[in-house]
Amino acid sequence: MSTAMNFGTKSFKPRPPDKGAFPLDHFGECSAFKERFMECLRNSDYESSACRQHAKAYLQCRMERRQLMANEPLEKLGFKDLTDDTSEAKSEK
Amino acid sequence: VVPGETALAFYKAKNPTDKPIIGISTYNVIPFEAGQYFNKIQCFCFEEQRLNPQEEVDMPVFFYIDPEFAEDPKMAKVNLITLSYTFFEAKEGQKLPLPGYQ
């Protein structure tokens, strides 16, 4: 598909993912969360920032079913600002 | 996608045959120079994945673009980065001991 003409520059070395591979969600346990995320993207012109709550919810779904994702604190996954918001909302109530 | 912000993307794969297929995928980033800024936190790649006959699954990729991308003058004109995956068949129908699956 791509024929990168490398003029002597460093070659593209695929790197493995930092936290390893996602096991497949064979039973679609988190499909509902994925659908909500995709719907959010469609509604926000595919702007990723607008749908981070949904992305977070999807990953939380995976973590709750331990075979689908190892438990990680949400801050380490780049959702620190969203976790602060939820705790603020809780204290306002 | 904002450099430095984690993002989620989904691909979908289907096995249209009547036999289970074990596949393994590798990825490519276009433009080539943007590849060094593409960081995968977690994805479905590099490990063999089994798809049962007629099975269709969502394949997520959780990633971020290195914030240094925004500082690189060579990337100034890059508005679109395309991530593509190619699946290769590992061994058709072979039963693999997949950790975590019972």
N, CA and C atoms of all chains as a GROMACS GRO file, in nm:
protein
  585
    1MET      N    1   0.084  -0.120   0.000
    1MET     CA    2   0.000   0.000   0.000
    1MET      C    3   0.087   0.125   0.000
    2SER      N    4   0.179   0.129   0.092
    2SER     CA    5   0.264   0.249   0.094
    2SER      C    6   0.402   0.212   0.047
    3THR      N    7   0.458   0.297  -0.034
    3THR     CA    8   0.597   0.274  -0.073
    3THR      C    9   0.675   0.397  -0.027
    4ALA      N   10   0.722   0.389   0.094
    4ALA     CA   11   0.795   0.504   0.148
    4ALA      C   12   0.933   0.507   0.086
    5MET      N   13   0.963   0.618   0.020
    5MET     CA   14   1.096   0.632  -0.041
    5MET      C   15   1.188   0.691   0.063
    6ASN      N   16   1.259   0.608   0.132
    6ASN     CA   17   1.346   0.657   0.238
    6ASN      C   18   1.479   0.697   0.179
    7PHE      N   19   1.510   0.825   0.189
    7PHE     CA   20   1.636   0.870   0.133
    7PHE      C   21   1.743   0.862   0.240
    8GLY      N   22   1.769   0.742   0.285
    8GLY     CA   23   1.877   0.723   0.381
    8GLY      C   24   1.842   0.762   0.523
    9THR      N   25   1.717   0.798   0.549
    9THR     CA   26   1.679   0.832   0.687
    9THR      C   27   1.647   0.704   0.764
   10LYS      N   28   1.624   0.718   0.893
   10LYS     CA   29   1.602   0.598   0.973
   10LYS      C   30   1.478   0.524   0.926
   11SER      N   31   1.485   0.394   0.931
   11SER     CA   32   1.373   0.314   0.881
   11SER      C   33   1.264   0.308   0.986
   12PHE      N   34   1.143   0.287   0.941
   12PHE     CA   35   1.029   0.280   1.032
   12PHE      C   36   1.032   0.148   1.106
   13LYS      N   37   1.046   0.156   1.236
   13LYS     CA   38   1.047   0.032   1.313
   13LYS      C   39   0.919   0.026   1.394
   14PRO      N   40   0.832  -0.067   1.360
   14PRO     CA   41   0.710  -0.079   1.440
   14PRO      C   42   0.746  -0.108   1.585
   15ARG      N   43   0.680  -0.038   1.673
   15ARG     CA   44   0.708  -0.060   1.814
   15ARG      C   45   0.590  -0.129   1.880
   16PRO      N   46   0.616  -0.220   1.971
   16PRO     CA   47   0.504  -0.284   2.039
   16PRO      C   48   0.436  -0.185   2.133
   17PRO      N   49   0.310  -0.211   2.168
   17PRO     CA   50   0.240  -0.117   2.255
   17PRO      C   51   0.297  -0.116   2.396
   18ASP      N   52   0.288  -0.002   2.462
   18ASP     CA   53   0.346   0.014   2.595
   18ASP      C   54   0.291  -0.088   2.694
   19LYS      N   55   0.161  -0.106   2.689
   19LYS     CA   56   0.100  -0.193   2.790
   19LYS      C   57   0.053  -0.324   2.730
   20GLY      N   58   0.108  -0.360   2.618
   20GLY     CA   59   0.076  -0.490   2.561
   20GLY      C   60  -0.052  -0.489   2.481
   21ALA      N   61  -0.101  -0.609   2.456
   21ALA     CA   62  -0.214  -0.622   2.364
   21ALA      C   63  -0.346  -0.629   2.438
   22PHE      N   64  -0.449  -0.580   2.374
   22PHE     CA   65  -0.586  -0.596   2.423
   22PHE      C   66  -0.634  -0.735   2.382
   23PRO      N   67  -0.680  -0.816   2.476
   23PRO     CA   68  -0.747  -0.939   2.433
   23PRO      C   69  -0.874  -0.902   2.356
   24LEU      N   70  -0.913  -0.987   2.266
   24LEU     CA   71  -1.033  -0.957   2.188
   24LEU      C   72  -1.158  -0.970   2.275
   25ASP      N   73  -1.251  -0.882   2.252
   25ASP     CA   74  -1.379  -0.886   2.323
   25ASP      C   75  -1.472  -0.976   2.244
   26HIS      N   76  -1.448  -1.108   2.253
   26HIS     CA   77  -1.522  -1.202   2.169
   26HIS      C   78  -1.671  -1.198   2.194
   27PHE      N   79  -1.710  -1.170   2.317
   27PHE     CA   80  -1.853  -1.174   2.350
   27PHE      C   81  -1.917  -1.036   2.345
   28GLY      N   82  -1.841  -0.939   2.299
   28GLY     CA   83  -1.898  -0.805   2.286
   28GLY      C   84  -1.944  -0.747   2.418
   29GLU      N   85  -1.873  -0.779   2.524
   29GLU     CA   86  -1.917  -0.733   2.656
   29GLU      C   87  -1.914  -0.582   2.668
   30CYS      N   88  -1.823  -0.520   2.595
   30CYS     CA   89  -1.813  -0.375   2.605
   30CYS      C   90  -1.860  -0.305   2.478
   31SER      N   91  -1.932  -0.378   2.396
   31SER     CA   92  -1.976  -0.319   2.268
   31SER      C   93  -2.067  -0.200   2.287
   32ALA      N   94  -2.151  -0.204   2.390
   32ALA     CA   95  -2.242  -0.092   2.413
   32ALA      C   96  -2.164   0.036   2.440
   33PHE      N   97  -2.058   0.022   2.517
   33PHE     CA   98  -1.975   0.139   2.548
   33PHE      C   99  -1.906   0.188   2.421
   34LYS      N  100  -1.863   0.094   2.340
   34LYS     CA  101  -1.797   0.131   2.215
   34LYS      C  102  -1.896   0.204   2.125
   35GLU      N  103  -2.020   0.156   2.121
   35GLU     CA  104  -2.120   0.221   2.035
   35GLU      C  105  -2.146   0.364   2.080
   36ARG      N  106  -2.153   0.383   2.211
   36ARG     CA  107  -2.177   0.519   2.262
   36ARG      C  108  -2.061   0.610   2.228
   37PHE      N  109  -1.940   0.554   2.236
   37PHE     CA  110  -1.821   0.633   2.201
   37PHE      C  111  -1.826   0.672   2.054
   38MET      N  112  -1.858   0.576   1.967
   38MET     CA  113  -1.860   0.603   1.824
   38MET      C  114  -1.969   0.704   1.790
   39GLU      N  115  -2.082   0.692   1.859
   39GLU     CA  116  -2.190   0.788   1.833
   39GLU      C  117  -2.147   0.928   1.873
   40CYS      N  118  -2.076   0.936   1.985
   40CYS     CA  119  -2.024   1.066   2.029
   40CYS      C  120  -1.931   1.123   1.923
   41LEU      N  121  -1.844   1.040   1.869
   41LEU     CA  122  -1.750   1.088   1.768
   41LEU      C  123  -1.823   1.140   1.645
   42ARG      N  124  -1.925   1.065   1.602
   42ARG     CA  125  -2.001   1.106   1.484
   42ARG      C  126  -2.067   1.241   1.510
   43ASN      N  127  -2.117   1.258   1.633
   43ASN     CA  128  -2.189   1.382   1.664
   43ASN      C  129  -2.096   1.501   1.684
   44SER      N  130  -1.971   1.472   1.714
   44SER     CA  131  -1.879   1.584   1.739
   44SER      C  132  -1.778   1.599   1.628
   45ASP      N  133  -1.817   1.556   1.509
   45ASP     CA  134  -1.730   1.573   1.392
   45ASP      C  135  -1.595   1.504   1.411
   46TYR      N  136  -1.599   1.392   1.479
   46TYR     CA  137  -1.479   1.311   1.498
   46TYR      C  138  -1.367   1.381   1.575
   47GLU      N  139  -1.408   1.468   1.665
   47GLU     CA  140  -1.308   1.533   1.748
   47GLU      C  141  -1.287   1.449   1.874
   48SER      N  142  -1.168   1.395   1.884
   48SER     CA  143  -1.140   1.300   1.990
   48SER      C  144  -1.157   1.359   2.130
   49SER      N  145  -1.117   1.485   2.147
   49SER     CA  146  -1.123   1.548   2.279
   49SER      C  147  -1.264   1.552   2.335
   50ALA      N  148  -1.362   1.564   2.247
   50ALA     CA  149  -1.500   1.577   2.292
   50ALA      C  150  -1.554   1.446   2.351
   51CYS      N  151  -1.489   1.337   2.321
   51CYS     CA  152  -1.547   1.208   2.359
   51CYS      C  153  -1.463   1.132   2.459
   52ARG      N  154  -1.380   1.202   2.532
   52ARG     CA  155  -1.290   1.133   2.622
   52ARG      C  156  -1.365   1.066   2.737
   53GLN      N  157  -1.478   1.122   2.779
   53GLN     CA  158  -1.557   1.056   2.884
   53GLN      C  159  -1.602   0.919   2.837
   54HIS      N  160  -1.642   0.911   2.711
   54HIS     CA  161  -1.689   0.783   2.657
   54HIS      C  162  -1.574   0.686   2.640
   55ALA      N  163  -1.457   0.739   2.602
   55ALA     CA  164  -1.340   0.652   2.589
   55ALA      C  165  -1.304   0.595   2.726
   56LYS      N  166  -1.311   0.682   2.825
   56LYS     CA  167  -1.281   0.641   2.963
   56LYS      C  168  -1.379   0.533   3.007
   57ALA      N  169  -1.508   0.553   2.976
   57ALA     CA  170  -1.611   0.456   3.015
   57ALA      C  171  -1.584   0.322   2.948
   58TYR      N  172  -1.542   0.324   2.823
   58TYR     CA  173  -1.513   0.199   2.752
   58TYR      C  174  -1.399   0.125   2.818
   59LEU      N  175  -1.293   0.198   2.851
   59LEU     CA  176  -1.177   0.134   2.913
   59LEU      C  177  -1.212   0.083   3.052
   60GLN      N  178  -1.296   0.158   3.124
   60GLN     CA  179  -1.340   0.111   3.256
   60GLN      C  180  -1.420  -0.018   3.242
   61CYS      N  181  -1.502  -0.025   3.138
   61CYS     CA  182  -1.578  -0.148   3.114
   61CYS      C  183  -1.481  -0.265   3.096
   62ARG      N  184  -1.377  -0.244   3.018
   62ARG     CA  185  -1.279  -0.351   2.996
   62ARG      C  186  -1.210  -0.390   3.125
   63MET      N  187  -1.178  -0.292   3.206
   63MET     CA  188  -1.105  -0.321   3.330
   63MET      C  189  -1.194  -0.397   3.428
   64GLU      N  190  -1.324  -0.367   3.426
   64GLU     CA  191  -1.415  -0.437   3.517
   64GLU      C  192  -1.424  -0.584   3.483
   65ARG      N  193  -1.406  -0.617   3.355
   65ARG     CA  194  -1.402  -0.757   3.315
   65ARG      C  195  -1.255  -0.792   3.301
   66ARG      N  196  -1.197  -0.845   3.404
   66ARG     CA  197  -1.052  -0.846   3.412
   66ARG      C  198  -0.981  -0.913   3.297
   67GLN      N  199  -1.050  -0.998   3.226
   67GLN     CA  200  -0.980  -1.063   3.116
   67GLN      C  201  -0.961  -0.972   2.997
   68LEU      N  202  -1.028  -0.856   2.999
   68LEU     CA  203  -1.020  -0.770   2.882
   68LEU      C  204  -0.919  -0.657   2.897
   69MET      N  205  -0.883  -0.628   3.018
   69MET     CA  206  -0.782  -0.523   3.035
   69MET      C  207  -0.735  -0.521   3.178
   70ALA      N  208  -0.605  -0.510   3.195
   70ALA     CA  209  -0.551  -0.502   3.331
   70ALA      C  210  -0.593  -0.371   3.394
   71ASN      N  211  -0.617  -0.375   3.524
   71ASN     CA  212  -0.658  -0.255   3.595
   71ASN      C  213  -0.546  -0.153   3.602
   72GLU      N  214  -0.576  -0.033   3.558
   72GLU     CA  215  -0.478   0.074   3.563
   72GLU      C  216  -0.546   0.196   3.622
   73PRO      N  217  -0.477   0.272   3.705
   73PRO     CA  218  -0.540   0.395   3.751
   73PRO      C  219  -0.566   0.488   3.633
   74LEU      N  220  -0.682   0.548   3.631
   74LEU     CA  221  -0.722   0.628   3.515
   74LEU      C  222  -0.627   0.744   3.488
   75GLU      N  223  -0.562   0.791   3.595
   75GLU     CA  224  -0.468   0.902   3.574
   75GLU      C  225  -0.355   0.859   3.484
   76LYS      N  226  -0.314   0.732   3.496
   76LYS     CA  227  -0.202   0.684   3.416
   76LYS      C  228  -0.241   0.666   3.271
   77LEU      N  229  -0.371   0.663   3.245
   77LEU     CA  230  -0.416   0.645   3.108
   77LEU      C  231  -0.450   0.779   3.045
   78GLY      N  232  -0.411   0.885   3.111
   78GLY     CA  233  -0.434   1.018   3.053
   78GLY      C  234  -0.569   1.076   3.085
   79PHE      N  235  -0.637   1.022   3.186
   79PHE     CA  236  -0.770   1.074   3.218
   79PHE      C  237  -0.771   1.148   3.351
   80LYS      N  238  -0.655   1.199   3.389
   80LYS     CA  239  -0.646   1.262   3.521
   80LYS      C  240  -0.747   1.375   3.536
   81ASP      N  241  -0.761   1.456   3.432
   81ASP     CA  242  -0.853   1.570   3.443
   81ASP      C  243  -0.997   1.523   3.456
   82LEU      N  244  -1.030   1.411   3.395
   82LEU     CA  245  -1.168   1.363   3.403
   82LEU      C  246  -1.197   1.304   3.540
   83THR      N  247  -1.097   1.241   3.602
   83THR     CA  248  -1.121   1.184   3.734
   83THR      C  249  -1.137   1.296   3.835
   84ASP      N  250  -1.063   1.406   3.817
   84ASP     CA  251  -1.078   1.520   3.910
   84ASP      C  252  -1.219   1.577   3.899
   85ASP      N  253  -1.269   1.582   3.772
   85ASP     CA  254  -1.403   1.639   3.753
   85ASP      C  255  -1.509   1.558   3.826
   86THR      N  256  -1.496   1.426   3.818
   86THR     CA  257  -1.600   1.342   3.879
   86THR      C  258  -1.598   1.356   4.030
   87SER      N  259  -1.476   1.371   4.087
   87SER     CA  260  -1.473   1.382   4.233
   87SER      C  261  -1.524   1.520   4.276
   88GLU      N  262  -1.503   1.620   4.189
   88GLU     CA  263  -1.557   1.754   4.221
   88GLU      C  264  -1.709   1.750   4.217
   89ALA      N  265  -1.760   1.680   4.116
   89ALA     CA  266  -1.905   1.673   4.102
   89ALA      C  267  -1.965   1.605   4.224
   90LYS      N  268  -1.894   1.506   4.274
   90LYS     CA  269  -1.946   1.432   4.389
   90LYS      C  270  -1.949   1.522   4.512
   91SER      N  271  -1.845   1.604   4.528
   91SER     CA  272  -1.840   1.687   4.649
   91SER      C  273  -1.943   1.800   4.641
   92GLU      N  274  -1.981   1.839   4.518
   92GLU     CA  275  -2.083   1.945   4.507
   92GLU      C  276  -2.218   1.894   4.549
   93LYS      N  277  -2.242   1.765   4.523
   93LYS     CA  278  -2.370   1.705   4.565
   93LYS      C  279  -2.365   1.691   4.716
   94VAL      N  280  -0.753   1.489   1.700
   94VAL     CA  281  -0.670   1.436   1.808
   94VAL      C  282  -0.571   1.543   1.850
   95VAL      N  283  -0.558   1.563   1.978
   95VAL     CA  284  -0.465   1.664   2.029
   95VAL      C  285  -0.336   1.596   2.074
   96PRO      N  286  -0.220   1.643   2.027
   96PRO     CA  287  -0.094   1.579   2.072
   96PRO      C  288  -0.085   1.579   2.224
   97GLY      N  289  -0.047   1.467   2.280
   97GLY     CA  290  -0.035   1.457   2.425
   97GLY      C  291  -0.160   1.404   2.494
   98GLU      N  292  -0.271   1.405   2.425
   98GLU     CA  293  -0.397   1.359   2.484
   98GLU      C  294  -0.422   1.216   2.439
   99THR      N  295  -0.459   1.130   2.534
   99THR     CA  296  -0.483   0.990   2.493
   99THR      C  297  -0.611   0.982   2.412
  100ALA      N  298  -0.611   0.890   2.318
  100ALA     CA  299  -0.726   0.877   2.230
  100ALA      C  300  -0.753   0.730   2.201
  101LEU      N  301  -0.876   0.705   2.165
  101LEU     CA  302  -0.919   0.568   2.140
  101LEU      C  303  -0.968   0.560   1.996
  102ALA      N  304  -0.935   0.450   1.929
  102ALA     CA  305  -0.985   0.429   1.793
  102ALA      C  306  -1.026   0.284   1.780
  103PHE      N  307  -1.121   0.258   1.690
  103PHE     CA  308  -1.167   0.120   1.672
  103PHE      C  309  -1.153   0.076   1.527
  104TYR      N  310  -1.108  -0.044   1.513
  104TYR     CA  311  -1.114  -0.110   1.383
  104TYR      C  312  -1.207  -0.228   1.401
  105LYS      N  313  -1.248  -0.284   1.288
  105LYS     CA  314  -1.336  -0.400   1.297
  105LYS      C  315  -1.277  -0.507   1.206
  106ALA      N  316  -1.278  -0.630   1.256
  106ALA     CA  317  -1.228  -0.739   1.173
  106ALA      C  318  -1.332  -0.848   1.166
  107LYS      N  319  -1.342  -0.908   1.050
  107LYS     CA  320  -1.436  -1.019   1.037
  107LYS      C  321  -1.366  -1.136   0.969
  108ASN      N  322  -1.396  -1.254   1.020
  108ASN     CA  323  -1.349  -1.375   0.957
  108ASN      C  324  -1.464  -1.432   0.874
  109PRO      N  325  -1.461  -1.414   0.743
  109PRO     CA  326  -1.574  -1.456   0.660
  109PRO      C  327  -1.573  -1.605   0.624
  110THR      N  328  -1.473  -1.676   0.673
  110THR     CA  329  -1.463  -1.816   0.634
  110THR      C  330  -1.532  -1.906   0.737
  111ASP      N  331  -1.532  -2.033   0.708
  111ASP     CA  332  -1.596  -2.130   0.798
  111ASP      C  333  -1.496  -2.198   0.888
  112LYS      N  334  -1.375  -2.147   0.888
  112LYS     CA  335  -1.275  -2.206   0.978
  112LYS      C  336  -1.220  -2.097   1.068
  113PRO      N  337  -1.177  -2.135   1.188
  113PRO     CA  338  -1.114  -2.034   1.271
  113PRO      C  339  -0.982  -1.989   1.207
  114ILE      N  340  -0.954  -1.863   1.226
  114ILE     CA  341  -0.829  -1.811   1.170
  114ILE      C  342  -0.750  -1.745   1.281
  115ILE      N  343  -0.623  -1.774   1.282
  115ILE     CA  344  -0.536  -1.705   1.378
  115ILE      C  345  -0.461  -1.600   1.298
  116GLY      N  346  -0.475  -1.478   1.340
  116GLY     CA  347  -0.408  -1.371   1.266
  116GLY      C  348  -0.316  -1.293   1.357
  117ILE      N  349  -0.224  -1.227   1.294
  117ILE     CA  350  -0.136  -1.137   1.368
  117ILE      C  351  -0.122  -1.012   1.283
  118SER      N  352  -0.120  -0.899   1.348
  118SER     CA  353  -0.121  -0.776   1.268
  118SER      C  354   0.000  -0.690   1.297
  119THR      N  355   0.034  -0.612   1.198
  119THR     CA  356   0.136  -0.512   1.216
  119THR      C  357   0.080  -0.380   1.165
  120TYR      N  358   0.144  -0.273   1.198
  120TYR     CA  359   0.084  -0.145   1.164
  120TYR      C  360   0.178  -0.059   1.081
  121ASN      N  361   0.121   0.044   1.026
  121ASN     CA  362   0.199   0.139   0.949
  121ASN      C  363   0.143   0.278   0.974
  122VAL      N  364   0.229   0.375   0.974
  122VAL     CA  365   0.186   0.513   0.996
  122VAL      C  366   0.227   0.597   0.876
  123ILE      N  367   0.129   0.673   0.827
  123ILE     CA  368   0.159   0.763   0.714
  123ILE      C  369   0.118   0.903   0.756
  124PRO      N  370   0.198   1.007   0.737
  124PRO     CA  371   0.329   1.003   0.671
  124PRO      C  372   0.435   0.935   0.755
  125PHE      N  373   0.529   0.881   0.689
  125PHE     CA  374   0.635   0.803   0.751
  125PHE      C  375   0.699   0.876   0.870
  126GLU      N  376   0.726   1.004   0.853
  126GLU     CA  377   0.798   1.079   0.957
  126GLU      C  378   0.715   1.097   1.084
  127ALA      N  379   0.584   1.084   1.071
  127ALA     CA  380   0.499   1.102   1.189
  127ALA      C  381   0.503   0.978   1.278
  128GLY      N  382   0.549   0.866   1.222
  128GLY     CA  383   0.549   0.740   1.296
  128GLY      C  384   0.624   0.746   1.429
  129GLN      N  385   0.731   0.823   1.434
  129GLN     CA  386   0.810   0.831   1.557
  129GLN      C  387   0.732   0.897   1.670
  130TYR      N  388   0.627   0.972   1.635
  130TYR     CA  389   0.548   1.041   1.738
  130TYR      C  390   0.426   0.962   1.779
  131PHE      N  391   0.404   0.852   1.713
  131PHE     CA  392   0.284   0.775   1.739
  131PHE      C  393   0.314   0.672   1.848
  132ASN      N  394   0.249   0.686   1.961
  132ASN     CA  395   0.272   0.597   2.074
  132ASN      C  396   0.149   0.516   2.106
  133LYS      N  397   0.164   0.385   2.101
  133LYS     CA  398   0.050   0.301   2.134
  133LYS      C  399   0.060   0.262   2.281
  134ILE      N  400  -0.046   0.288   2.353
  134ILE     CA  401  -0.050   0.243   2.492
  134ILE      C  402  -0.093   0.097   2.493
  135GLN      N  403  -0.200   0.071   2.423
  135GLN     CA  404  -0.247  -0.068   2.415
  135GLN      C  405  -0.321  -0.088   2.284
  136CYS      N  406  -0.302  -0.204   2.225
  136CYS     CA  407  -0.374  -0.232   2.101
  136CYS      C  408  -0.384  -0.382   2.083
  137PHE      N  409  -0.435  -0.422   1.970
  137PHE     CA  410  -0.458  -0.563   1.945
  137PHE      C  411  -0.345  -0.624   1.864
  138CYS      N  412  -0.244  -0.546   1.838
  138CYS     CA  413  -0.142  -0.589   1.740
  138CYS      C  414  -0.028  -0.666   1.804
  139PHE      N  415   0.052  -0.725   1.720
  139PHE     CA  416   0.172  -0.798   1.758
  139PHE      C  417   0.146  -0.930   1.828
  140GLU      N  418   0.026  -0.951   1.871
  140GLU     CA  419  -0.003  -1.081   1.932
  140GLU      C  420  -0.100  -1.154   1.844
  141GLU      N  421  -0.090  -1.285   1.844
  141GLU     CA  422  -0.183  -1.362   1.762
  141GLU      C  423  -0.323  -1.351   1.820
  142GLN      N  424  -0.417  -1.328   1.732
  142GLN     CA  425  -0.556  -1.317   1.775
  142GLN      C  426  -0.637  -1.420   1.698
  143ARG      N  427  -0.724  -1.485   1.766
  143ARG     CA  428  -0.803  -1.588   1.701
  143ARG      C  429  -0.942  -1.536   1.670
  144LEU      N  430  -0.983  -1.556   1.546
  144LEU     CA  431  -1.120  -1.520   1.506
  144LEU      C  432  -1.191  -1.648   1.465
  145ASN      N  433  -1.303  -1.674   1.530
  145ASN     CA  434  -1.380  -1.794   1.498
  145ASN      C  435  -1.454  -1.776   1.366
  146PRO      N  436  -1.507  -1.886   1.309
  146PRO     CA  437  -1.577  -1.872   1.181
  146PRO      C  438  -1.688  -1.768   1.191
  147GLN      N  439  -1.693  -1.681   1.093
  147GLN     CA  440  -1.796  -1.576   1.083
  147GLN      C  441  -1.790  -1.474   1.197
  148GLU      N  442  -1.689  -1.481   1.278
  148GLU     CA  443  -1.684  -1.388   1.390
  148GLU      C  444  -1.641  -1.249   1.345
  149GLU      N  445  -1.703  -1.151   1.408
  149GLU     CA  446  -1.666  -1.012   1.381
  149GLU      C  447  -1.637  -0.947   1.516
  150VAL      N  448  -1.522  -0.885   1.528
  150VAL     CA  449  -1.487  -0.823   1.656
  150VAL      C  450  -1.440  -0.680   1.636
  151ASP      N  451  -1.457  -0.603   1.741
  151ASP     CA  452  -1.402  -0.468   1.742
  151ASP      C  453  -1.260  -0.475   1.791
  152MET      N  454  -1.174  -0.399   1.729
  152MET     CA  455  -1.033  -0.402   1.767
  152MET      C  456  -0.991  -0.262   1.807
  153PRO      N  457  -0.971  -0.241   1.935
  153PRO     CA  458  -0.939  -0.106   1.980
  153PRO      C  459  -0.789  -0.076   1.980
  154VAL      N  460  -0.760   0.050   1.962
  154VAL     CA  461  -0.623   0.098   1.978
  154VAL      C  462  -0.629   0.219   2.069
  155PHE      N  463  -0.549   0.217   2.172
  155PHE     CA  464  -0.545   0.328   2.268
  155PHE      C  465  -0.406   0.390   2.253
  156PHE      N  466  -0.404   0.517   2.216
  156PHE     CA  467  -0.276   0.576   2.177
  156PHE      C  468  -0.268   0.723   2.213
  157TYR      N  469  -0.154   0.782   2.188
  157TYR     CA  470  -0.143   0.928   2.192
  157TYR      C  471  -0.032   0.970   2.097
  158ILE      N  472  -0.044   1.094   2.052
  158ILE     CA  473   0.061   1.152   1.969
  158ILE      C  474   0.154   1.227   2.063
  159ASP      N  475   0.280   1.199   2.053
  159ASP     CA  476   0.379   1.265   2.139
  159ASP      C  477   0.366   1.417   2.127
  160PRO      N  478   0.356   1.489   2.239
  160PRO     CA  479   0.341   1.635   2.229
  160PRO      C  480   0.454   1.704   2.155
  161GLU      N  481   0.569   1.639   2.145
  161GLU     CA  482   0.680   1.700   2.071
  161GLU      C  483   0.649   1.711   1.923
  162PHE      N  484   0.548   1.640   1.880
  162PHE     CA  485   0.503   1.652   1.742
  162PHE      C  486   0.471   1.796   1.708
  163ALA      N  487   0.412   1.867   1.805
  163ALA     CA  488   0.372   2.005   1.780
  163ALA      C  489   0.493   2.098   1.772
  164GLU      N  490   0.607   2.051   1.823
  164GLU     CA  491   0.727   2.136   1.823
  164GLU      C  492   0.813   2.113   1.700
  165ASP      N  493   0.788   2.005   1.630
  165ASP     CA  494   0.874   1.967   1.519
  165ASP      C  495   0.836   2.046   1.393
  166PRO      N  496   0.927   2.130   1.344
  166PRO     CA  497   0.893   2.209   1.224
  166PRO      C  498   0.861   2.124   1.103
  167LYS      N  499   0.918   2.002   1.099
  167LYS     CA  500   0.889   1.916   0.984
  167LYS      C  501   0.745   1.867   0.986
  168MET      N  502   0.681   1.874   1.099
  168MET     CA  503   0.545   1.824   1.110
  168MET      C  504   0.443   1.937   1.094
  169ALA      N  505   0.492   2.058   1.070
  169ALA     CA  506   0.401   2.173   1.068
  169ALA      C  507   0.289   2.157   0.966
  170LYS      N  508   0.318   2.091   0.855
  170LYS     CA  509   0.215   2.081   0.751
  170LYS      C  510   0.136   1.952   0.761
  171VAL      N  511   0.168   1.872   0.862
  171VAL     CA  512   0.098   1.744   0.872
  171VAL      C  513  -0.030   1.761   0.950
  172ASN      N  514  -0.142   1.752   0.879
  172ASN     CA  515  -0.273   1.763   0.945
  172ASN      C  516  -0.343   1.629   0.956
  173LEU      N  517  -0.295   1.534   0.882
  173LEU     CA  518  -0.361   1.404   0.879
  173LEU      C  519  -0.257   1.295   0.895
  174ILE      N  520  -0.279   1.213   0.996
  174ILE     CA  521  -0.192   1.097   1.015
  174ILE      C  522  -0.281   0.974   0.999
  175THR      N  523  -0.236   0.883   0.916
  175THR     CA  524  -0.317   0.764   0.891
  175THR      C  525  -0.250   0.643   0.952
  176LEU      N  526  -0.325   0.574   1.033
  176LEU     CA  527  -0.276   0.451   1.095
  176LEU      C  528  -0.345   0.335   1.027
  177SER      N  529  -0.268   0.242   0.975
  177SER     CA  530  -0.332   0.127   0.910
  177SER      C  531  -0.273  -0.002   0.967
  178TYR      N  532  -0.356  -0.103   0.968
  178TYR     CA  533  -0.313  -0.234   1.016
  178TYR      C  534  -0.327  -0.336   0.905
  179THR      N  535  -0.234  -0.426   0.899
  179THR     CA  536  -0.245  -0.537   0.805
  179THR      C  537  -0.245  -0.666   0.885
  180PHE      N  538  -0.343  -0.748   0.859
  180PHE     CA  539  -0.351  -0.877   0.927
  180PHE      C  540  -0.289  -0.985   0.841
  181PHE      N  541  -0.206  -1.064   0.904
  181PHE     CA  542  -0.151  -1.180   0.835
  181PHE      C  543  -0.204  -1.303   0.902
  182GLU      N  544  -0.226  -1.407   0.824
  182GLU     CA  545  -0.273  -1.529   0.885
  182GLU      C  546  -0.154  -1.601   0.946
  183ALA      N  547  -0.168  -1.640   1.072
  183ALA     CA  548  -0.060  -1.712   1.137
  183ALA      C  549  -0.070  -1.857   1.094
  184LYS      N  550  -0.146  -1.935   1.170
  184LYS     CA  551  -0.166  -2.073   1.125
  184LYS      C  552  -0.314  -2.102   1.131
  185GLU      N  553  -0.368  -2.149   1.022
  185GLU     CA  554  -0.512  -2.165   1.014
  185GLU      C  555  -0.560  -2.275   1.105
  186GLY      N  556  -0.652  -2.241   1.194
  186GLY     CA  557  -0.718  -2.345   1.273
  186GLY      C  558  -0.634  -2.404   1.384
  187GLN      N  559  -0.513  -2.353   1.403
  187GLN     CA  560  -0.433  -2.415   1.508
  187GLN      C  561  -0.483  -2.370   1.644
  188LYS      N  562  -0.485  -2.462   1.739
  188LYS     CA  563  -0.530  -2.426   1.873
  188LYS      C  564  -0.411  -2.375   1.952
  189LEU      N  565  -0.421  -2.250   1.993
  189LEU     CA  566  -0.313  -2.192   2.071
  189LEU      C  567  -0.354  -2.180   2.216
  190PRO      N  568  -0.263  -2.203   2.308
  190PRO     CA  569  -0.299  -2.178   2.448
  190PRO      C  570  -0.298  -2.028   2.474
  191LEU      N  571  -0.415  -1.967   2.469
  191LEU     CA  572  -0.422  -1.823   2.486
  191LEU      C  573  -0.434  -1.791   2.634
  192PRO      N  574  -0.340  -1.717   2.688
  192PRO     CA  575  -0.345  -1.687   2.831
  192PRO      C  576  -0.470  -1.607   2.866
  193GLY      N  577  -0.536  -1.645   2.972
  193GLY     CA  578  -0.654  -1.569   3.015
  193GLY      C  579  -0.783  -1.622   2.959
  194TYR      N  580  -0.776  -1.704   2.854
  194TYR     CA  581  -0.899  -1.761   2.799
  194TYR      C  582  -0.915  -1.902   2.851
  195GLN      N  583  -1.033  -1.935   2.898
  195GLN     CA  584  -1.056  -2.074   2.941
  195GLN      C  585  -1.164  -2.134   2.855
   0.00000   0.00000   0.00000
